[in-house]
Amino acid sequence: MTGDYLRDPEAIYAQSFAIIRAEADLSHIPNELEDVVVRMIHASGMIDLVDEIRWGGEPVAEAEFALLEGAPILCDCEMVRAGIARKNLSARTELVVTLNDPEVPGLAKRLGTTRSAAAVDLWRDRLKGAIVVIGNAPTALFHLLEMFEGGAPKPAAIIATPVGFVGAAESKALLALDLHHVPFITLLGRRGGSAIASAALNAIARGIAS
């Protein structure tokens, strides 16, 4: 038989965030990023994530402005899109995933890369002023940065937490160099995932909605 446990969802959230704020050292996190970092920790259950979170520019302010303008959110996979809370977004905001576009397999073959990277190539005409959220594929982030080198338009902000053992740490380290001067939030190392990326975006959108 199950014992006594907390059932009130609001109380669960409140207690969860209180525990995170008590246990995580947020002293080096700017005020505007604090809720984003707390939500990323909450999505992962890992307090020490705070030590590996990096950012450049003013990603929260730029993403907020883009959301208010109804800019699209470009997601690298369906799991990222599914994790984004639609209720906090404007009706004008489109959540875009091109991974399953019929053009992708042929494009991936021509480019000699993964489907995830090829799908990012289809963002080219929508990149300017958009919000990019990458939570799964390191090759998607690598290709996005390659596109910038080739003169592709710049998004308003990038949230990138691709996960894995091949390329994840390297792609995020490259983003963290801030070579292209696009505001970003990332998580160094192998850890990451769609839930963490979506949580970061949700924290920003929730801040506007509230």
C-alpha positions in Angstrom: 0.0 0.0 0.0 1.2 3.5 -0.7 1.9 5.8 2.2 1.2 9.4 2.7 2.6 11.7 0.0 2.1 15.2 -1.4 -0.8 15.3 -3.9 -1.5 19.0 -4.4 0.2 20.0 -7.7 0.8 23.6 -6.7 2.3 22.6 -3.4 4.6 20.1 -5.2 5.8 22.8 -7.6 6.3 25.2 -4.8 8.3 22.7 -2.7 10.3 21.6 -5.7 11.4 25.1 -6.5 12.1 25.9 -2.9 14.4 22.9 -2.6 16.3 23.9 -5.8 16.8 27.4 -4.6 18.0 26.1 -1.2 20.4 23.6 -2.7 21.7 25.2 -5.9 24.3 27.9 -5.8 22.6 30.6 -7.9 24.9 33.4 -6.7 26.6 33.8 -10.1 23.4 33.7 -12.1 22.0 37.0 -13.3 18.5 37.8 -11.9 16.9 37.6 -15.4 18.3 34.1 -15.9 17.5 32.7 -12.5 14.0 31.4 -13.2 15.3 29.8 -16.5 18.1 28.0 -14.6 15.8 26.8 -11.9 13.4 25.4 -14.5 16.3 23.7 -16.3 17.3 22.1 -13.0 13.7 21.1 -12.3 13.4 19.4 -15.6 16.5 17.3 -15.0 16.5 16.7 -11.3 20.2 17.6 -11.2 21.2 20.4 -8.9 24.8 20.5 -10.2 23.5 21.5 -13.7 23.9 25.1 -12.5 27.7 24.7 -12.7 27.6 23.9 -16.5 25.0 26.4 -17.7 26.5 29.1 -19.9 24.9 32.1 -21.7 26.0 34.9 -24.0 24.4 38.3 -24.7 21.0 38.9 -23.3 19.1 35.8 -24.3 16.1 36.3 -22.0 15.4 39.9 -23.2 15.9 39.0 -26.8 13.7 35.9 -26.6 11.0 37.9 -24.8 11.0 40.6 -27.5 10.9 37.9 -30.2 8.0 36.2 -28.5 6.1 39.4 -28.1 6.6 40.0 -31.8 5.2 36.6 -32.7 8.4 35.2 -34.0 8.5 31.5 -34.8 10.2 29.0 -32.5 12.4 26.6 -34.5 12.7 23.2 -32.8 15.1 20.5 -33.8 12.7 17.6 -32.9 9.1 16.8 -32.0 10.0 16.2 -28.4 11.1 19.8 -28.0 7.9 21.1 -29.6 5.8 18.8 -27.4 7.5 20.1 -24.3 6.8 23.8 -25.0 3.7 25.0 -23.2 1.4 26.5 -25.9 -0.7 28.3 -23.2 2.1 30.8 -22.6 2.6 31.7 -26.2 0.8 34.2 -28.5 -1.6 32.7 -30.9 0.7 34.1 -33.6 3.7 32.1 -32.5 4.4 29.1 -34.7 6.3 26.1 -33.4 8.2 24.8 -36.3 9.8 21.3 -36.7 11.2 20.4 -40.2 12.7 17.0 -39.3 9.9 15.1 -41.0 9.8 17.3 -44.0 9.8 15.1 -47.2 12.7 17.1 -48.5 15.0 16.2 -45.6 16.2 12.7 -46.5 17.4 13.7 -49.9 18.9 16.9 -48.6 20.8 15.0 -45.9 22.2 12.7 -48.6 23.3 15.7 -50.7 24.9 17.4 -47.8 26.5 14.3 -46.4 25.1 14.8 -43.0 22.3 13.7 -40.6 18.6 14.3 -41.1 18.7 16.6 -38.0 21.3 18.8 -39.6 19.5 18.8 -43.0 16.3 19.8 -41.3 18.0 22.9 -39.9 19.0 23.9 -43.4 15.3 24.3 -44.1 15.1 27.0 -41.4 17.2 29.4 -43.5 14.3 31.6 -44.7 12.8 31.8 -41.2 15.9 32.2 -39.1 16.0 36.0 -38.9 14.6 37.1 -35.6 13.4 33.6 -34.7 14.0 31.6 -31.5 16.0 28.4 -32.0 15.5 25.6 -29.5 17.7 22.5 -29.9 17.3 19.8 -27.4 18.4 16.6 -29.1 20.8 16.6 -32.0 24.4 17.9 -31.7 24.6 17.9 -35.6 21.7 20.3 -35.7 23.7 22.8 -33.6 26.9 22.2 -35.5 25.1 22.8 -38.8 23.4 25.9 -37.5 26.7 27.4 -36.6 28.1 26.4 -40.0 25.2 28.3 -41.6 26.2 31.4 -39.7 29.7 31.1 -41.0 28.1 31.0 -44.5 26.2 34.2 -43.9 22.8 32.8 -42.9 20.5 35.2 -41.0 20.8 35.4 -37.2 18.0 34.4 -34.9 17.0 36.5 -31.9 18.2 33.8 -29.4 19.4 30.2 -29.2 18.6 27.7 -26.5 20.7 24.6 -27.2 21.1 21.6 -24.9 21.7 18.7 -27.3 22.5 15.5 -25.4 24.8 12.5 -26.0 28.2 11.0 -26.2 29.2 12.1 -29.7 29.3 15.8 -30.5 27.1 17.1 -27.8 29.8 18.5 -25.6 31.8 19.8 -28.6 28.8 21.5 -30.3 27.8 23.3 -27.1 31.4 24.3 -26.3 31.6 25.8 -29.8 28.4 27.8 -29.2 29.7 29.0 -25.9 32.7 30.6 -27.7 30.1 33.2 -28.9 31.8 33.6 -32.3 28.7 34.7 -34.0 27.3 37.1 -31.3 23.9 35.5 -31.1 22.4 35.5 -27.6 22.3 32.0 -26.3 21.7 29.6 -23.3 23.5 26.3 -23.3 24.5 23.5 -21.0 28.1 22.3 -21.3 29.1 18.6 -21.4 27.2 15.5 -22.4 24.1 16.2 -20.4 21.0 17.9 -21.9 17.9 16.8 -23.7 14.6 18.1 -25.0 13.0 18.5 -21.6 15.7 20.9 -20.4 15.6 22.9 -23.6 11.8 23.2 -23.5 11.9 24.1 -19.8 14.2 27.0 -20.6 11.9 28.4 -23.3 8.9 27.8 -21.1 10.4 29.8 -18.2 10.9 32.8 -20.6 7.4 32.5 -22.1 5.9 32.1 -18.6 7.7 35.3 -17.5 5.9 37.2 -20.2 2.5 35.6 -19.6 2.6 36.3 -15.9 
